[in-house]
């Protein structure tokens, strides 16, 4: 089994620890993970803002980058949904307009069946729900819109979290309501986005959880920023980082603290 990590733009730029966590987790489960350097943006920002033609070269690039792998795994529900749901549509529209639809259709046919969001890959392909994780904290889970409505992840993330030793999972009120990020939606409609985010943050704080997790760092960027501005104790954590954590990791801060001020 040859598996490639599609790290995505936001993780590569702002949350590299999430990409590292995916590799740590998959390698712990016996998976050999590759990282094709030709990968780039999946085209979601362009597509969502109406620049469909500009996404076509990125569809082809995605296919070139991941063509030789059996599976493409990404820690992003929104980017996985972009590939699976929109690549075929882009090819169909290009064909209808007489603009190279055949090669785009081939690219979509190659990539769509093998592209998985991380929790899907763990549960559906590797057939595991207990990944050997240890995370001694209270956590609440926010099901992101793309994961919930487009990928239909269902209870896969929750099943994985429920098997993490030391973790107490707390229900999030209004869990299925959007956090208000929506990529360019937050830029074009900041007041609405902020109001929706405030509702989500209020629900997170009601749980009293130490952390809020999702399958998308884009949503966590929005939620986490509002939590910080309000001085809330809850912190944003991607589910990959929870699933990659072990008891040895939990001991590290204590070990570092014990050695502070020790004679050298």
C-alpha positions in Angstrom: 0.0 0.0 0.0 1.5 3.3 -1.1 0.0 6.3 0.8 0.6 9.9 0.1 0.1 12.8 2.5 -1.8 15.7 0.9 -0.9 18.3 3.6 -3.0 21.2 2.1 -2.1 24.9 1.9 -3.3 26.0 5.3 -1.5 23.2 7.2 1.7 23.6 5.3 1.7 27.4 5.9 0.1 27.7 9.4 -0.2 24.3 11.0 2.7 22.1 10.1 2.4 20.1 13.3 -0.9 18.6 11.9 1.0 17.2 8.9 3.7 15.8 11.1 1.0 14.3 13.4 -0.6 12.5 10.4 2.7 10.9 9.4 3.5 9.9 13.0 0.1 8.3 13.4 0.1 6.4 10.1 3.6 5.2 10.5 2.7 3.9 14.0 -0.1 1.9 12.3 2.4 0.4 9.9 1.7 2.6 6.9 4.6 3.9 4.7 3.8 7.5 3.9 5.2 9.5 1.0 5.1 13.3 0.4 5.2 14.2 -3.3 6.7 17.7 -3.5 4.8 18.6 -6.7 1.6 18.9 -4.7 0.0 22.3 -4.3 -3.4 23.9 -3.7 -6.4 21.7 -4.6 -8.1 24.8 -6.1 -10.8 25.2 -3.5 -10.3 29.0 -3.0 -10.4 29.7 -6.7 -13.4 27.4 -7.3 -15.4 28.8 -4.4 -14.9 32.4 -5.5 -16.1 31.7 -9.1 -12.8 31.2 -10.9 -13.5 27.7 -12.1 -11.2 27.9 -15.1 -8.3 28.6 -12.8 -8.9 25.4 -10.9 -8.4 23.2 -14.0 -4.5 23.3 -14.0 -4.6 22.4 -10.3 -6.8 19.4 -11.0 -4.2 18.2 -13.5 -1.3 19.0 -11.1 -3.1 17.1 -8.3 -3.3 14.0 -10.6 0.4 14.3 -11.6 1.5 14.6 -8.0 -0.4 11.7 -6.6 -0.8 9.4 -9.7 1.6 6.7 -8.5 0.0 6.3 -5.0 -2.7 3.9 -3.9 -4.3 6.4 -1.5 -4.1 10.1 -0.9 -4.8 11.0 2.8 -5.5 14.6 3.9 -6.1 16.1 7.4 -8.7 18.4 5.8 -12.4 17.6 5.2 -12.9 20.6 3.0 -10.0 19.8 0.7 -11.0 16.1 0.5 -14.5 17.3 -0.4 -13.1 19.6 -3.1 -11.4 16.7 -4.8 -14.2 14.2 -4.4 -17.2 16.4 -5.1 -16.0 19.2 -7.4 -13.3 17.7 -9.6 -15.8 15.6 -11.6 -18.0 18.7 -12.0 -15.1 20.8 -13.2 -14.3 18.1 -15.8 -17.9 17.9 -16.9 -18.2 21.7 -17.4 -14.9 21.9 -19.3 -16.1 19.1 -21.6 -19.4 20.8 -22.2 -17.6 24.0 -23.1 -15.2 22.1 -25.4 -12.1 22.9 -23.3 -10.0 19.7 -22.7 -12.6 17.9 -20.7 -11.2 14.5 -21.5 -7.9 14.9 -19.7 -9.7 16.5 -16.7 -12.1 13.7 -16.6 -9.2 11.2 -16.6 -7.5 13.2 -13.8 -10.7 13.2 -11.7 -11.2 9.5 -12.3 -7.7 8.8 -11.1 -7.8 10.9 -8.0 -11.4 10.9 -6.7 -11.7 7.2 -5.7 -8.4 7.2 -3.7 -8.6 10.5 -1.9 -9.6 10.2 1.8 -10.0 12.5 4.7 -7.9 11.1 7.6 -10.6 9.7 9.8 -12.3 8.0 6.8 -9.0 6.4 5.9 -8.4 5.1 9.4 -11.9 3.7 9.8 -12.8 2.6 6.3 -9.5 1.5 4.8 -7.3 0.5 7.8 -10.4 -0.7 9.7 -9.2 0.7 13.1 -10.9 2.9 15.7 -8.3 2.4 18.5 -5.1 3.9 17.2 -3.2 3.6 20.5 -3.6 7.3 21.4 -3.5 8.8 24.9 -4.8 12.3 25.5 -5.7 13.1 29.2 -8.0 16.0 28.6 -11.6 17.0 28.2 -12.5 17.5 24.5 -15.5 18.6 22.6 -15.9 17.8 18.9 -17.2 20.2 16.2 -18.3 18.4 13.0 -17.2 20.8 10.2 -19.6 21.5 7.3 -17.7 19.8 4.6 -17.1 16.7 6.7 -20.7 16.6 7.9 -22.6 17.4 4.7 -20.3 16.6 1.7 -18.1 13.7 2.9 -20.7 12.4 5.3 -18.1 11.4 7.9 -20.9 10.6 10.3 -19.6 9.2 13.6 -16.1 8.2 12.4 -14.3 11.0 14.2 -16.2 10.4 17.4 -15.5 6.7 17.3 -11.8 7.4 17.1 -12.0 9.9 19.9 -14.0 7.6 22.1 -11.1 5.1 21.9 -8.4 7.6 23.0 -7.2 6.7 26.5 -7.6 9.4 29.1 -9.9 11.5 26.9 -13.3 12.7 28.1 -15.5 13.6 25.2 -18.1 16.2 25.9 -21.2 17.0 23.8 -21.1 20.3 21.9 -24.5 22.1 21.9 -25.6 22.9 18.4 -22.8 20.8 17.1 -24.1 20.7 13.5 -24.3 24.5 13.1 -21.6 26.1 11.0 -18.8 28.0 12.8 -19.0 30.8 10.3 -15.6 30.5 8.6 -16.4 29.2 5.2 -13.1 30.3 3.7 -13.8 33.4 1.6 -17.2 33.7 3.2 -15.5 35.1 6.3 -13.8 37.7 4.2 -16.8 38.7 2.1 -19.3 38.6 5.0 -17.3 39.4 8.2 -20.2 40.5 10.4 -22.2 37.4 9.7 -19.1 35.2 10.0 -18.3 36.8 13.4 -21.8 36.3 14.7 -21.8 32.7 13.8 -18.4 32.2 15.3 -19.6 33.9 18.5 -22.4 31.4 18.8 -20.0 28.5 18.2 -17.5 29.8 20.8 -20.3 30.2 23.3 -21.3 26.6 22.8 -17.6 25.5 23.2 -17.3 27.4 26.5 -20.5 25.9 27.8 -19.0 22.4 27.6 -16.2 23.4 29.9 -13.8 21.3 27.7 -10.1 22.0 27.7 -10.0 21.6 23.9 -12.2 21.8 20.8 -11.2 19.6 17.9 -12.3 19.2 14.3 -11.0 17.6 11.1 -10.3 21.1 9.5 -7.7 23.6 10.7 -9.5 26.3 8.7 -12.5 26.1 11.1 -10.2 25.9 14.0 -8.4 29.0 12.9 -11.7 30.9 13.1 -12.9 29.3 16.3 -9.5 29.5 18.0 -9.0 33.1 17.1 -12.3 34.0 18.8 -11.6 31.9 21.8 -8.3 33.7 22.3 -9.8 37.1 21.9 -12.4 36.2 24.6 -9.6 34.9 26.9 -11.3 31.4 27.0 -9.4 28.5 28.4 -10.4 26.1 25.6 -7.7 25.6 22.9 -8.2 24.4 19.3 -6.6 21.1 18.4 -6.8 19.2 15.2 -8.0 15.6 15.6 -4.8 14.3 14.0 -2.7 15.7 16.8 -4.9 14.0 19.4 -4.8 10.7 17.6 -1.0 10.9 17.3 -0.5 11.7 21.0 0.9 9.0 23.3 1.5 8.5 27.0 5.2 9.2 26.3 4.2 12.6 24.9 2.2 13.4 27.9 5.2 12.8 30.2 7.4 15.2 28.2 6.2 18.5 29.8 6.5 17.0 33.3 10.1 15.9 32.5 11.0 19.3 31.1 9.5 21.0 34.2 11.4 18.7 36.6 14.7 19.6 35.0 14.2 23.4 34.9 16.7 25.1 37.2 18.6 21.8 37.7 22.4 22.1 37.9 24.1 21.6 34.5 
